[in-house]
Amino acid sequence: MYNNVVSAVFNTFMNSNISSLRFNFRAVGRSTGTHSSGRGELSDVKGCIDYLISNKKVEKVFICGYSYGAAIGCSTVNHSEKVIGYASISFPWDFIGPKYKKLSQTNKPKIFLQGDQDNVANFNNFQSHYDFYEEPKEFKIINGADHFYGGYERQAAEEVFKFFQTII
Amino acid sequence: MINLFMGDIEVFFIENNDIQLEAEYYESTSDKSSAILICHPHPQFLGI
C-alpha cells in the first residue's frame, strides 16, 4: 500500500480532514485477482468509485492518480456524474498508449502535474499531450522532480490539494 | 468483510466483480459528502 507520492497525497488530505480512499489494484499487495493489462484495473477504479457513492454516501469524488494510476484512474472520470474531476501526476502517455488518453478526455476540471526531470512520462512531450485536453484544465511543472518525486512528493501533494480546493 | 481500524484509518477489502481490493479509508469528521480516490502506480509497470 506504500508509495511515497500516494502516501503524501493521502496524508495531506487526511490531515486536512478530507475523506480519502486508497487501494491496491488487483494482484497487488493483498488484493486478489491477476493483472489484466488495464481492462480489469479500470473496473477496479470504477468499483472504488461505486463503493464511495453507495457505501459511504459520497456525493463528490475527486480522482488522483500517479503514473500507471494516473492513466487508469483518470480514465474513469466519466464513469459517474459524481466524479467531479481529477489530478494526474506524471501520466505516462508515451508508454501506455492512446487508449487512456482518449478515455481521460473530459470537460470536467483537471490538473496535470509533471516533473521537469521526468524521462518516463517524458517532460519533452508533455505540452503536446496537455494540448489534447479540453478546458477546464491546468498544469503544474514540478522543477527538479523526476518520475519518482523523491523529495518532491509533498510539493506535488500540496498542488493536488490546492486544486481540489478550487473545484470543490 | 473484516474491517480493521489503524488509528483513524479503516482497513478493509472492496468487493468488485469477484475481486477483493485491499483498501484504506479515512473518513472526514466534518464533511462526508466529498472524497478523494487515490490510484497507486502498478509494480508491474516499469518496476514502480
Backbone of each chain as ProteinMPNN parsed JSONL, in Angstrom:
{"seq_chain_A": "MYNNVVSAVFNTFMNSNISSLRFNFRAVGRSTGTHSSGRGELSDVKGCIDYLISNKKVEKVFICGYSYGAAIGCSTVNHSEKVIGYASISFPWDFIGPKYKKLSQTNKPKIFLQGDQDNVANFNNFQSHYDFYEEPKEFKIINGADHFYGGYERQAAEEVFKFFQTII", "coords_chain_A": {"N_chain_A": [[0.831, -1.205, 0.0], [2.171, 1.07, 0.256], [3.471, 3.949, -1.227], [5.559, 6.622, -2.033], [4.533, 8.985, -3.246], [1.743, 8.589, -3.416], [1.206, 8.193, -0.703], [1.918, 10.702, 0.29], [-0.059, 12.33, -0.841], [-2.382, 11.144, 0.218], [-1.932, 11.541, 3.001], [-1.814, 14.317, 3.125], [-4.424, 15.104, 2.443], [-5.879, 13.708, 4.402], [-4.877, 14.92, 6.716], [-6.031, 17.343, 6.405], [-8.557, 16.795, 6.951], [-10.169, 15.643, 4.973], [-12.115, 13.203, 3.443], [-10.586, 10.197, 2.407], [-9.619, 7.743, 0.121], [-7.582, 5.021, -0.608], [-6.224, 2.357, -2.553], [-5.15, -0.958, -3.431], [-4.468, -2.099, -6.675], [-5.844, -4.962, -8.425], [-4.19, -8.032, -7.797], [-2.076, -6.85, -6.534], [-0.273, -6.32, -3.562], [-2.395, -7.295, -0.968], [-4.625, -7.55, -2.506], [-6.824, -9.495, -4.5], [-6.963, -11.587, -7.52], [-5.694, -11.251, -10.923], [-3.195, -9.493, -12.787], [-4.386, -7.524, -15.454], [-3.649, -6.039, -17.649], [-4.807, -3.505, -17.81], [-7.601, -3.484, -18.507], [-9.104, -4.865, -16.516], [-8.193, -3.37, -14.397], [-9.294, -0.859, -14.826], [-11.893, -1.472, -14.167], [-11.471, -1.971, -11.49], [-11.03, 0.616, -10.435], [-13.462, 1.826, -11.048], [-15.099, 0.276, -9.46], [-14.272, 1.129, -6.949], [-15.074, 3.803, -7.02], [-17.843, 3.432, -7.167], [-18.192, 2.183, -4.722], [-17.6, 4.261, -2.903], [-19.705, 6.011, -3.472], [-22.014, 4.447, -3.054], [-21.68, 3.063, -0.585], [-20.424, 4.803, 1.218], [-21.794, 7.058, 0.837], [-20.903, 9.275, -0.581], [-20.951, 12.301, -2.353], [-19.399, 13.775, -4.063], [-16.71, 12.846, -5.901], [-13.301, 12.983, -6.165], [-10.665, 12.287, -8.249], [-7.367, 11.121, -8.006], [-4.403, 10.209, -9.541], [-1.294, 8.486, -9.883], [1.328, 8.06, -12.121], [1.087, 4.931, -13.612], [-1.3, 4.683, -12.229], [-2.4, 7.162, -12.731], [-2.991, 7.04, -15.46], [-4.907, 4.96, -15.504], [-6.733, 5.663, -13.45], [-7.592, 8.335, -14.092], [-8.859, 7.789, -16.409], [-11.343, 6.924, -15.759], [-12.945, 9.017, -15.334], [-15.337, 9.778, -16.465], [-17.131, 7.954, -15.59], [-19.103, 8.371, -13.688], [-21.453, 10.942, -12.885], [-20.926, 11.976, -10.47], [-18.247, 12.026, -10.14], [-16.004, 14.559, -9.987], [-13.774, 15.574, -11.153], [-10.207, 15.465, -11.857], [-6.816, 14.835, -10.697], [-3.831, 14.433, -12.264], [-0.808, 12.856, -11.905], [2.124, 12.771, -13.412], [1.326, 11.347, -15.876], [1.721, 8.577, -17.905], [1.776, 8.89, -20.869], [3.244, 8.228, -23.222], [4.085, 5.642, -22.882], [1.893, 4.053, -22.301], [0.021, 4.083, -24.247], [-2.518, 5.23, -26.665], [-5.148, 4.766, -25.879], [-5.819, 5.389, -23.217], [-5.439, 8.059, -23.086], [-7.516, 9.015, -24.627], [-9.691, 8.058, -23.142], [-9.44, 9.536, -20.841], [-10.175, 12.006, -21.54], [-12.158, 14.85, -20.935], [-14.717, 17.225, -20.01], [-14.633, 18.044, -17.472], [-13.1, 19.616, -14.558], [-9.521, 19.514, -14.346], [-6.153, 18.732, -13.465], [-2.741, 18.602, -14.381], [0.169, 17.294, -13.229], [3.67, 17.463, -13.521], [6.982, 16.415, -13.593], [9.967, 18.187, -14.317], [12.231, 16.787, -14.79], [11.56, 14.327, -15.562], [11.904, 11.373, -17.285], [10.389, 9.233, -17.905], [7.496, 9.559, -17.916], [7.685, 11.505, -20.243], [9.083, 14.672, -20.057], [9.618, 16.303, -22.229], [7.637, 15.781, -24.052], [5.377, 16.61, -22.872], [3.825, 19.003, -23.262], [2.551, 18.692, -25.752], [0.855, 16.551, -25.277], [-0.692, 17.603, -23.23], [-2.0, 19.65, -24.575], [-3.947, 18.31, -25.951], [-6.151, 18.019, -24.325], [-9.418, 19.075, -23.302], [-10.637, 22.251, -22.085], [-12.041, 22.752, -18.78], [-8.703, 23.1, -17.645], [-5.513, 22.674, -16.07], [-1.98, 22.993, -15.544], [0.938, 21.969, -13.731], [4.285, 22.348, -13.373], [6.738, 20.547, -11.771], [9.612, 21.576, -10.724], [12.733, 20.051, -10.926], [11.896, 17.533, -10.218], [11.887, 14.052, -10.91], [10.487, 11.042, -12.338], [9.916, 9.741, -10.017], [9.729, 11.404, -7.865], [11.251, 11.815, -5.554], [11.797, 13.561, -2.65], [10.156, 15.545, -3.563], [7.566, 14.869, -3.274], [5.829, 15.908, -1.35], [5.442, 18.526, -2.174], [4.138, 18.043, -4.59], [1.797, 16.833, -3.615], [0.671, 18.963, -2.212], [0.056, 20.673, -4.303], [-1.944, 19.213, -5.565], [-3.863, 19.27, -3.567], [-4.396, 22.037, -3.366], [-5.567, 22.492, -5.863], [-7.832, 20.865, -5.667], [-9.256, 22.264, -3.709], [-10.074, 24.446, -5.18], [-12.062, 23.504, -6.816], [-13.996, 22.217, -5.411]], "CA_chain_A": [[0.0, 0.0, 0.0], [3.012, 2.258, 0.4], [4.216, 4.618, -2.288], [5.836, 7.938, -1.456], [3.663, 10.019, -3.799], [0.371, 8.295, -2.977], [1.122, 8.446, 0.735], [1.947, 12.152, 0.521], [-1.391, 12.861, -1.174], [-3.321, 10.613, 1.223], [-1.699, 12.198, 4.286], [-2.165, 15.741, 3.005], [-5.885, 15.223, 2.504], [-6.333, 13.247, 5.721], [-4.535, 15.947, 7.701], [-6.977, 18.447, 6.202], [-9.871, 16.238, 7.309], [-10.917, 15.289, 3.769], [-12.229, 11.753, 3.291], [-9.572, 9.749, 1.451], [-9.571, 6.298, -0.127], [-6.555, 4.482, -1.497], [-6.426, 0.915, -2.674], [-4.226, -1.671, -4.307], [-5.056, -2.758, -7.842], [-5.866, -6.423, -8.419], [-2.905, -8.739, -7.818], [-1.049, -6.068, -5.838], [-0.449, -6.42, -2.114], [-3.348, -8.344, -0.567], [-5.747, -7.613, -3.451], [-6.856, -10.76, -5.235], [-7.053, -11.453, -8.966], [-4.448, -11.217, -11.69], [-3.002, -8.291, -13.601], [-5.095, -7.742, -16.714], [-3.201, -5.071, -18.657], [-5.606, -2.28, -17.869], [-9.054, -3.65, -18.59], [-9.612, -5.156, -15.178], [-7.829, -2.285, -13.482], [-10.335, 0.174, -14.978], [-13.017, -1.96, -13.37], [-11.111, -1.778, -10.081], [-11.262, 2.019, -10.054], [-14.909, 2.069, -11.087], [-15.637, -0.356, -8.266], [-13.984, 2.009, -5.801], [-15.974, 4.957, -7.143], [-19.186, 2.961, -6.789], [-18.18, 1.926, -3.274], [-17.701, 5.548, -2.201], [-21.037, 6.569, -3.683], [-23.066, 3.588, -2.493], [-21.456, 2.65, 0.808], [-20.027, 5.936, 2.049], [-22.724, 8.144, 0.523], [-20.139, 10.424, -1.073], [-21.623, 12.987, -3.461], [-18.393, 14.318, -4.98], [-15.491, 12.042, -5.887], [-12.179, 13.585, -6.881], [-9.693, 11.222, -8.516], [-5.953, 11.455, -8.168], [-3.621, 9.036, -9.895], [0.139, 8.71, -10.11], [1.949, 7.165, -13.094], [0.057, 3.995, -14.108], [-2.547, 5.034, -11.54], [-2.971, 8.326, -13.41], [-3.582, 6.587, -16.723], [-6.11, 4.172, -15.243], [-7.683, 6.407, -12.621], [-8.173, 9.469, -14.81], [-9.681, 7.236, -17.494], [-12.681, 6.61, -15.25], [-13.537, 10.293, -14.929], [-16.712, 9.907, -16.966], [-17.91, 6.813, -15.099], [-20.243, 8.857, -12.907], [-21.545, 12.402, -12.787], [-20.439, 12.361, -9.144], [-16.813, 12.286, -10.249], [-16.008, 15.995, -10.303], [-12.558, 15.95, -11.863], [-9.051, 14.648, -11.458], [-5.43, 15.303, -10.697], [-2.945, 13.447, -12.864], [0.604, 13.06, -11.574], [3.017, 12.028, -14.325], [0.584, 10.448, -16.779], [2.73, 8.009, -18.822], [1.123, 8.794, -22.176], [4.059, 7.622, -24.279], [4.274, 4.216, -22.615], [0.694, 3.26, -22.07], [-0.781, 4.04, -25.466], [-3.505, 6.29, -26.852], [-6.468, 4.428, -25.327], [-6.092, 6.051, -21.943], [-5.505, 9.495, -23.371], [-8.892, 9.278, -25.075], [-10.639, 7.797, -22.048], [-9.314, 10.557, -19.796], [-10.689, 13.28, -22.052], [-13.376, 15.241, -20.223], [-14.902, 18.664, -19.798], [-14.558, 18.304, -16.029], [-11.818, 20.225, -14.172], [-8.401, 18.576, -14.221], [-4.809, 19.313, -13.392], [-1.672, 17.671, -14.728], [1.454, 17.573, -12.612], [4.723, 16.874, -14.33], [8.337, 16.785, -13.218], [10.74, 18.597, -15.497], [13.344, 15.843, -14.979], [10.935, 13.016, -15.774], [12.138, 10.784, -18.609], [9.449, 8.124, -18.088], [6.456, 10.407, -18.502], [8.742, 12.393, -20.736], [8.771, 16.097, -19.971], [9.715, 16.936, -23.552], [6.398, 15.553, -24.798], [4.242, 16.961, -22.022], [2.961, 20.059, -23.792], [1.704, 18.181, -26.845], [-0.204, 15.743, -24.672], [-1.562, 18.508, -22.482], [-2.813, 20.411, -25.534], [-5.043, 17.441, -26.398], [-7.289, 18.016, -23.4], [-10.367, 20.188, -23.287], [-10.792, 23.057, -20.878], [-11.043, 23.451, -17.964], [-7.51, 22.316, -17.323], [-4.346, 23.389, -15.571], [-0.816, 22.135, -15.332], [1.95, 22.456, -12.801], [5.575, 21.696, -13.544], [7.5, 20.44, -10.533], [11.011, 21.711, -11.128], [13.682, 19.176, -10.233], [11.33, 16.206, -9.945], [11.832, 13.034, -11.961], [9.234, 10.282, -12.28], [9.711, 9.119, -8.711], [9.386, 12.506, -6.953], [11.978, 11.789, -4.292], [11.992, 14.904, -2.112], [9.177, 16.472, -4.145], [6.222, 14.316, -3.148], [4.989, 16.79, -0.547], [5.078, 19.646, -3.055], [3.118, 17.546, -5.517], [0.551, 16.633, -2.862], [0.093, 20.271, -1.906], [-0.539, 21.187, -5.541], [-3.211, 18.483, -5.748], [-4.824, 19.772, -2.582], [-4.786, 23.401, -3.759], [-6.505, 22.385, -6.986], [-9.082, 20.312, -5.114], [-9.967, 23.347, -3.02], [-10.651, 25.386, -6.148], [-13.196, 22.938, -7.568], [-14.962, 21.553, -4.536]], "C_chain_A": [[0.868, 1.258, 0.0], [3.627, 2.687, -0.928], [4.392, 6.054, -1.82], [4.883, 9.02, -1.961], [2.225, 9.826, -3.317], [0.218, 8.587, -1.485], [1.132, 9.941, 1.035], [0.587, 12.772, 0.235], [-2.404, 12.423, -0.116], [-3.166, 11.368, 2.541], [-2.071, 13.675, 4.251], [-3.673, 15.934, 3.121], [-6.416, 14.79, 3.868], [-6.039, 14.315, 6.775], [-5.401, 17.19, 7.561], [-8.417, 17.995, 6.417], [-10.781, 16.043, 6.096], [-10.95, 13.757, 3.665], [-11.332, 11.28, 2.14], [-9.563, 8.235, 1.343], [-8.394, 5.984, -1.033], [-6.675, 2.969, -1.474], [-5.307, 0.325, -3.517], [-4.991, -2.282, -5.477], [-5.033, -4.273, -7.649], [-4.439, -6.98, -8.547], [-1.762, -7.962, -7.171], [-1.33, -6.14, -4.338], [-1.377, -7.564, -1.769], [-4.598, -8.354, -1.438], [-5.674, -8.917, -4.241], [-6.909, -10.499, -6.743], [-5.688, -11.454, -9.619], [-4.407, -9.936, -12.515], [-3.64, -8.511, -14.973], [-4.82, -6.638, -17.725], [-4.165, -3.911, -18.853], [-7.103, -2.479, -17.815], [-9.67, -3.904, -17.211], [-9.315, -4.048, -14.206], [-8.791, -1.098, -13.619], [-11.557, -0.199, -14.157], [-12.739, -1.782, -11.873], [-11.429, -0.352, -9.626], [-12.76, 2.323, -10.034], [-15.587, 1.442, -9.874], [-15.419, 0.491, -7.023], [-14.864, 3.254, -5.84], [-17.376, 4.566, -6.677], [-19.279, 2.71, -5.29], [-18.341, 3.236, -2.498], [-19.118, 6.107, -2.296], [-22.103, 5.759, -2.944], [-22.898, 3.325, -1.0], [-21.128, 3.82, 1.735], [-20.862, 7.178, 1.777], [-22.004, 9.436, 0.113], [-20.831, 10.999, -2.305], [-20.636, 13.518, -4.502], [-17.105, 13.517, -4.818], [-14.449, 12.742, -6.749], [-11.1, 12.517, -7.03], [-8.289, 11.815, -8.61], [-5.211, 10.173, -8.495], [-2.184, 9.421, -10.188], [0.671, 7.633, -11.055], [0.889, 6.226, -13.699], [-1.3, 4.308, -13.481], [-3.202, 6.273, -12.138], [-3.674, 7.889, -14.69], [-4.901, 5.858, -16.481], [-7.157, 5.011, -14.503], [-8.37, 7.525, -13.383], [-9.074, 8.994, -15.964], [-11.071, 6.819, -17.041], [-13.461, 7.875, -14.92], [-14.99, 10.432, -15.367], [-17.612, 8.738, -16.534], [-19.175, 7.258, -14.381], [-20.249, 10.381, -12.915], [-21.059, 12.89, -11.428], [-18.912, 12.449, -9.083], [-16.661, 13.706, -10.772], [-14.759, 16.442, -11.048], [-11.4, 15.093, -11.397], [-7.757, 15.444, -11.413], [-4.566, 14.166, -11.209], [-1.508, 13.797, -12.506], [1.433, 12.153, -12.473], [2.296, 10.942, -15.118], [1.565, 9.898, -17.822], [2.181, 7.801, -20.236], [1.939, 7.987, -23.184], [4.239, 6.12, -24.102], [2.984, 3.425, -22.7], [-0.258, 3.259, -23.257], [-1.922, 5.038, -25.476], [-4.856, 6.031, -26.201], [-6.791, 5.264, -24.101], [-6.112, 7.575, -22.082], [-6.927, 9.865, -23.789], [-9.886, 9.106, -23.932], [-10.587, 8.89, -20.976], [-9.729, 11.937, -20.281], [-12.004, 13.612, -21.357], [-13.476, 16.758, -20.174], [-14.975, 19.012, -18.312], [-13.19, 18.905, -15.679], [-10.728, 19.17, -13.943], [-7.093, 19.337, -14.149], [-3.799, 18.213, -13.684], [-0.384, 18.149, -14.068], [2.532, 16.803, -13.351], [6.073, 17.348, -13.801], [9.151, 17.151, -14.445], [11.984, 17.724, -15.717], [12.837, 14.433, -15.277], [11.243, 12.509, -17.181], [11.355, 9.488, -18.801], [8.162, 8.695, -18.687], [7.217, 11.629, -19.024], [8.317, 13.851, -20.776], [8.76, 16.763, -21.347], [8.438, 16.784, -24.37], [5.164, 16.055, -24.055], [3.283, 17.94, -22.696], [2.028, 19.54, -24.894], [0.575, 17.313, -26.294], [-1.216, 16.64, -23.946], [-2.511, 19.25, -23.422], [-4.021, 19.617, -26.03], [-6.309, 17.647, -25.576], [-8.119, 19.288, -23.485], [-10.212, 21.013, -22.013], [-11.98, 22.509, -20.085], [-9.886, 22.547, -17.582], [-6.422, 23.254, -16.826], [-3.166, 22.438, -15.619], [0.114, 22.79, -14.33], [3.217, 21.653, -13.025], [6.314, 21.713, -12.202], [8.986, 20.443, -10.916], [11.916, 20.829, -10.265], [13.186, 17.762, -10.036], [11.462, 15.296, -11.163], [10.551, 12.213, -11.766], [8.913, 9.784, -10.874], [9.522, 10.137, -7.582], [10.101, 12.436, -5.599], [12.295, 13.196, -3.809], [10.99, 15.92, -2.613], [7.738, 16.002, -3.952], [5.284, 15.229, -2.36], [4.528, 18.004, -1.369], [3.989, 19.222, -4.034], [1.773, 17.393, -4.807], [-0.123, 17.966, -2.542], [-0.544, 20.905, -3.139], [-1.887, 20.504, -5.821], [-4.263, 19.042, -4.799], [-5.303, 21.187, -2.928], [-5.798, 23.362, -4.895], [-7.859, 21.877, -6.509], [-9.906, 21.408, -4.451], [-10.635, 24.317, -3.989], [-11.898, 24.83, -6.834], [-14.277, 22.348, -6.678], [-16.094, 22.512, -4.157]], "O_chain_A": [[0.377, 2.365, -0.224], [4.222, 1.885, -1.647], [3.463, 6.641, -1.267], [4.468, 9.883, -1.188], [1.575, 10.771, -2.868], [-0.784, 9.161, -1.058], [0.429, 10.396, 1.937], [0.128, 13.638, 0.98], [-3.184, 13.234, 0.382], [-4.159, 11.789, 3.134], [-2.581, 14.217, 5.231], [-4.136, 16.832, 3.824], [-7.304, 15.436, 4.424], [-6.878, 14.579, 7.636], [-5.496, 17.996, 8.487], [-9.365, 18.716, 6.107], [-11.993, 16.246, 6.172], [-9.915, 13.103, 3.788], [-11.315, 11.869, 1.059], [-9.506, 7.53, 2.351], [-8.223, 6.596, -2.087], [-7.162, 2.379, -0.509], [-4.607, 1.044, -4.23], [-6.035, -2.906, -5.288], [-4.293, -4.794, -6.813], [-3.612, -6.465, -9.299], [-0.606, -8.376, -7.254], [-2.477, -6.033, -3.904], [-1.172, -8.688, -2.227], [-5.542, -9.089, -1.146], [-4.591, -9.378, -4.601], [-6.9, -9.351, -7.188], [-4.664, -11.634, -8.961], [-5.439, -9.378, -12.888], [-3.456, -9.565, -15.583], [-5.668, -6.338, -18.565], [-4.308, -3.401, -19.964], [-7.805, -1.722, -17.145], [-10.625, -3.242, -16.805], [-10.094, -3.802, -13.285], [-9.069, -0.411, -12.637], [-12.179, 0.657, -13.527], [-13.642, -1.484, -11.093], [-12.022, -0.144, -8.568], [-13.261, 2.987, -9.127], [-16.534, 2.004, -9.324], [-16.283, 0.559, -6.149], [-15.345, 3.707, -4.801], [-18.008, 5.278, -5.896], [-20.303, 2.983, -4.664], [-19.125, 3.31, -1.551], [-19.66, 6.614, -1.315], [-22.982, 6.321, -2.292], [-23.869, 3.362, -0.244], [-21.514, 3.819, 2.904], [-20.667, 8.22, 2.404], [-22.451, 10.539, 0.428], [-21.247, 10.256, -3.193], [-20.984, 13.69, -5.67], [-16.491, 13.507, -3.751], [-14.694, 13.052, -7.915], [-10.675, 11.916, -6.043], [-8.072, 12.866, -9.213], [-5.37, 9.165, -7.807], [-1.893, 10.516, -10.67], [0.485, 6.44, -10.815], [-0.107, 6.701, -14.243], [-2.331, 4.205, -14.145], [-4.422, 6.424, -12.066], [-4.798, 8.305, -14.972], [-5.892, 6.106, -17.169], [-8.323, 5.054, -14.896], [-9.593, 7.655, -13.33], [-9.944, 9.733, -16.425], [-11.89, 6.402, -17.86], [-14.52, 7.81, -14.295], [-15.779, 11.119, -14.719], [-18.714, 8.565, -17.055], [-20.205, 6.589, -14.461], [-19.199, 11.023, -12.948], [-20.808, 14.082, -11.249], [-18.355, 12.897, -8.081], [-17.128, 14.025, -11.865], [-14.697, 17.576, -11.523], [-11.575, 14.131, -10.65], [-7.621, 16.527, -11.982], [-4.572, 13.068, -10.653], [-1.047, 14.907, -12.775], [1.441, 10.932, -12.315], [2.634, 9.762, -15.027], [2.179, 10.677, -18.552], [2.13, 6.676, -20.732], [1.39, 7.161, -23.913], [4.514, 5.407, -25.067], [2.98, 2.268, -23.12], [-1.237, 2.514, -23.267], [-2.261, 5.623, -24.448], [-5.631, 6.964, -25.99], [-7.899, 5.783, -23.964], [-6.733, 8.277, -21.284], [-7.47, 10.885, -23.365], [-10.807, 9.907, -23.772], [-11.577, 9.136, -20.288], [-9.65, 12.917, -19.54], [-12.866, 12.746, -21.21], [-12.48, 17.474, -20.278], [-15.333, 20.13, -17.942], [-12.227, 18.721, -16.424], [-10.988, 18.087, -13.419], [-6.949, 20.43, -14.697], [-3.972, 17.059, -13.291], [0.087, 19.258, -14.317], [2.34, 15.655, -13.752], [6.278, 18.542, -13.587], [9.041, 16.506, -15.488], [12.702, 17.896, -16.702], [13.602, 13.469, -15.247], [10.876, 13.154, -18.164], [11.615, 8.733, -19.737], [7.786, 8.364, -19.811], [7.364, 12.638, -18.334], [7.34, 14.22, -21.427], [7.978, 17.682, -21.592], [8.186, 17.573, -25.281], [4.042, 15.939, -24.549], [2.07, 17.726, -22.698], [0.856, 19.913, -24.951], [-0.543, 17.351, -26.808], [-2.428, 16.448, -24.046], [-3.682, 19.452, -23.102], [-5.006, 20.201, -26.48], [-7.417, 17.468, -26.083], [-7.616, 20.39, -23.701], [-9.717, 20.525, -20.997], [-12.848, 21.859, -20.668], [-10.073, 21.379, -17.241], [-6.414, 24.45, -17.119], [-3.337, 21.224, -15.723], [0.077, 24.002, -14.114], [3.225, 20.43, -12.884], [6.486, 22.765, -11.586], [9.528, 19.436, -11.371], [11.86, 20.867, -9.036], [13.974, 16.872, -9.718], [11.191, 15.702, -12.293], [9.629, 12.666, -11.089], [7.767, 9.446, -10.577], [9.189, 9.757, -6.46], [9.59, 12.954, -4.606], [12.993, 13.943, -4.495], [10.975, 17.054, -2.134], [6.801, 16.655, -4.41], [4.093, 15.315, -2.661], [3.383, 18.443, -1.269], [3.034, 19.961, -4.273], [0.735, 17.781, -5.343], [-1.348, 18.076, -2.598], [-1.56, 21.592, -3.035], [-2.841, 21.147, -6.259], [-5.412, 19.259, -5.186], [-6.488, 21.492, -2.794], [-6.774, 24.112, -4.889], [-8.903, 22.398, -6.902], [-11.124, 21.463, -4.622], [-11.645, 24.936, -3.656], [-12.701, 25.591, -7.373], [-15.361, 22.015, -7.156], [-17.006, 22.131, -3.423]]}, "seq_chain_B": "MINLFMGDIEVFFIENNDIQLEAEYYESTSDKSSAILICHPHPQFLGI", "coords_chain_B": {"N_chain_B": [[-16.713, -9.471, 5.046], [-13.985, -8.078, 6.691], [-13.433, -5.409, 8.779], [-10.863, -3.398, 9.87], [-9.336, -1.07, 12.103], [-6.802, 1.298, 11.975], [-5.753, 3.518, 13.986], [-7.23, 6.388, 12.848], [-7.779, 5.333, 10.432], [-9.52, 3.21, 8.305], [-9.204, -0.146, 7.453], [-9.741, -2.399, 4.915], [-11.477, -4.61, 2.588], [-12.589, -4.026, -0.696], [-15.212, -5.326, -2.461], [-15.418, -6.331, -5.764], [-16.704, -7.439, -8.641], [-15.993, -10.174, -8.109], [-13.421, -9.785, -7.29], [-11.248, -8.932, -4.666], [-10.324, -5.947, -3.324], [-7.689, -4.501, -1.706], [-7.932, -1.95, 0.672], [-7.671, 1.347, 2.071], [-9.177, 3.699, 4.183], [-9.851, 6.955, 5.111], [-12.185, 8.679, 6.936], [-13.74, 11.764, 6.854], [-14.321, 13.872, 9.664], [-15.979, 15.959, 9.536], [-17.079, 17.064, 6.879], [-18.634, 14.75, 5.054], [-19.379, 14.465, 2.476], [-17.739, 14.653, 0.289], [-14.891, 13.187, -1.327], [-11.54, 12.045, -1.872], [-10.181, 9.851, -4.244], [-7.478, 7.84, -4.532], [-5.136, 6.614, -6.791], [-2.783, 4.099, -7.06], [0.542, 3.718, -8.485], [1.501, 0.938, -10.611], [3.133, -2.019, -9.632], [4.031, -3.729, -11.616], [4.436, -2.136, -13.69], [6.898, -0.653, -15.227], [8.449, -1.314, -13.072], [7.775, 0.111, -10.824]], "CA_chain_B": [[-15.675, -8.448, 5.0], [-13.493, -7.69, 8.01], [-12.925, -4.056, 8.81], [-9.972, -3.09, 10.976], [-9.003, 0.347, 12.176], [-5.472, 1.683, 12.435], [-5.985, 4.916, 14.307], [-8.421, 6.9, 12.178], [-7.846, 4.756, 9.081], [-10.224, 1.937, 8.19], [-8.524, -1.05, 6.524], [-10.758, -3.376, 4.537], [-11.446, -5.02, 1.182], [-13.734, -3.665, -1.516], [-15.588, -6.425, -3.346], [-15.779, -5.834, -7.091], [-16.652, -8.478, -9.682], [-15.263, -11.331, -7.586], [-12.075, -9.381, -6.893], [-11.175, -8.197, -3.399], [-9.309, -4.898, -3.421], [-7.216, -4.01, -0.407], [-8.198, -0.512, 0.688], [-7.571, 2.116, 3.309], [-10.09, 4.835, 4.076], [-10.014, 7.919, 6.193], [-13.458, 9.384, 6.79], [-13.758, 13.088, 7.462], [-15.192, 14.044, 10.822], [-16.859, 17.108, 9.315], [-17.811, 16.963, 5.623], [-18.531, 13.396, 4.498], [-20.009, 14.456, 1.155], [-16.746, 14.605, -0.775], [-13.747, 12.317, -1.019], [-10.543, 11.819, -2.915], [-9.819, 8.462, -4.538], [-6.088, 7.917, -4.986], [-4.765, 5.397, -7.512], [-1.359, 3.794, -6.993], [1.229, 3.15, -9.652], [1.444, -0.523, -10.587], [4.5, -2.542, -9.534], [4.446, -4.41, -12.842], [4.616, -1.126, -14.726], [8.201, -0.001, -15.081], [9.094, -1.669, -11.814], [7.448, 1.052, -9.749]], "C_chain_B": [[-15.268, -8.062, 6.424], [-12.933, -6.274, 7.923], [-12.068, -3.86, 10.06], [-9.719, -1.591, 10.977], [-7.585, 0.515, 12.693], [-5.549, 3.182, 12.727], [-7.284, 5.36, 13.675], [-8.639, 6.259, 10.813], [-8.5, 3.379, 9.127], [-9.519, 1.088, 7.127], [-9.48, -2.188, 6.188], [-10.563, -3.781, 3.08], [-12.735, -4.584, 0.491], [-14.0, -4.812, -2.481], [-16.036, -5.847, -4.69], [-15.603, -6.93, -8.131], [-15.754, -9.654, -9.278], [-13.803, -11.033, -7.252], [-12.182, -8.662, -5.546], [-10.02, -7.223, -3.475], [-8.958, -4.396, -2.028], [-7.316, -2.488, -0.384], [-7.963, 0.079, 2.072], [-8.408, 3.385, 3.146], [-10.033, 5.684, 5.333], [-11.312, 8.668, 5.944], [-13.417, 10.7, 7.554], [-14.699, 13.122, 8.665], [-16.121, 15.245, 10.655], [-17.693, 16.921, 8.042], [-17.611, 15.582, 5.002], [-19.027, 13.325, 3.05], [-19.012, 14.398, 0.006], [-15.567, 13.747, -0.336], [-12.787, 12.312, -2.192], [-10.282, 10.322, -3.026], [-8.437, 8.487, -5.183], [-5.669, 6.566, -5.571], [-3.244, 5.244, -7.54], [-0.759, 3.565, -8.384], [1.158, 1.641, -9.543], [2.873, -1.077, -10.557], [4.974, -3.277, -10.771], [4.66, -3.426, -13.986], [5.923, -0.397, -14.454], [8.858, -0.245, -13.741], [8.799, -0.738, -10.671], [6.755, 0.299, -8.626]], "O_chain_B": [[-16.12, -7.756, 7.257], [-12.069, -5.984, 7.096], [-12.514, -4.131, 11.175], [-9.876, -0.928, 9.952], [-7.213, -0.053, 13.72], [-5.425, 4.007, 11.822], [-8.333, 4.772, 13.935], [-9.589, 6.609, 10.111], [-8.088, 2.503, 9.887], [-9.269, 1.565, 6.02], [-9.975, -2.868, 7.087], [-9.612, -3.355, 2.424], [-13.829, -4.754, 1.027], [-13.112, -5.22, -3.23], [-16.916, -4.988, -4.748], [-14.477, -7.303, -8.461], [-14.87, -10.062, -10.03], [-13.036, -11.951, -6.963], [-13.105, -7.878, -5.324], [-8.871, -7.621, -3.666], [-9.816, -3.93, -1.278], [-6.846, -1.814, -1.3], [-8.048, -0.607, 3.091], [-8.356, 4.053, 2.113], [-10.151, 5.191, 6.454], [-11.517, 9.228, 4.866], [-13.1, 10.739, 8.742], [-15.745, 12.473, 8.667], [-16.95, 15.52, 11.523], [-18.891, 16.649, 8.126], [-16.535, 15.282, 4.484], [-19.086, 12.242, 2.467], [-19.395, 14.125, -1.131], [-15.285, 13.601, 0.853], [-13.167, 12.541, -3.34], [-10.177, 9.621, -2.019], [-8.248, 9.08, -6.245], [-5.823, 5.522, -4.938], [-2.521, 6.136, -7.983], [-1.476, 3.257, -9.336], [0.792, 1.113, -8.492], [3.721, -0.666, -11.349], [6.178, -3.44, -10.972], [5.015, -3.813, -15.099], [6.008, 0.401, -13.52], [9.722, 0.522, -13.316], [9.484, -0.775, -9.649], [6.389, 0.898, -7.614]]}, "name": "protein", "num_of_chains": 2, "seq": "MYNNVVSAVFNTFMNSNISSLRFNFRAVGRSTGTHSSGRGELSDVKGCIDYLISNKKVEKVFICGYSYGAAIGCSTVNHSEKVIGYASISFPWDFIGPKYKKLSQTNKPKIFLQGDQDNVANFNNFQSHYDFYEEPKEFKIINGADHFYGGYERQAAEEVFKFFQTIIMINLFMGDIEVFFIENNDIQLEAEYYESTSDKSSAILICHPHPQFLGI"}
